[in-house]
Amino acid sequence: MHTTVRAAVLREVNYKEADKILTLLTGEMGKVTVTARGCRRKSSPLSAACQQLVYGEFVLYEYQGRWGVKEASTLRQFRGLFREVERVALAGYFAELTELLTQEELPAGEVLSLFLNSLHALDQGPWPREQVKAAFELKLLALAGYEPLVDACAVCGREPERPMLHLSQGVLHCDTCREAVGEGISMPLTPGGLAALRHILWGDHKRLFSFRLDPQSLGQLGDLAEAYLAARLERGFRTLDLYKQLTAEE
Ligand SMILES: [Zn+2]
């Protein structure tokens, strides 16, 4: 059986002498593991598209319950990422997170769009890396079923003057309502940071990164996004550690 899919390459692992095993993300079929035979040979017509962070069109064949790549062509390469090692590292983290939060045989059109838009934003957008990172993390978590409730304070129902997000419960509250929320860590946001958070969660996905924050508010939103992700997923990421090492001096 043959099928043609448009997919982003989330991961590549070398296999045997000249093959790769790829993890693809498609809109229709979710995550798919495929073998690309011979693609590490320079002369292979598969070699250009069978690389991590490429968006391509793949003709797949099924053989004994596994998928192989018959043809592959590149639709988008995001070359601008490779001008800066920090951007490549961040894109690698996006790929690792996306792989974790998607499943086989479960359509993932929205996540695929988010992933491609985020690579495009890192490649060509005017936004700071930290802004793209926070928006990607929060939006991906929301699409994966971990959307925090941020319409009003979870305790008193009012718009918080000094907003905080309770990480393990994923709810907004006022700093004065802190005790009533229960145990666990809460992190502060500026009112501007809260508006940006709502924009990320509720706004038009095509304008996901289009918000402006002062450095303090952006720093807090970035810290919150990362801490919320760690609290929800209860694990760390090797690719995130690498990104943080690279940017530690900034
Ligand atoms: Zn309150």
Residues whose N, C-alpha, C, O or C-beta is under 5 A from the ligand:
A	BS01	ZN	C153 V155 C156 G157 H173 C174 C177
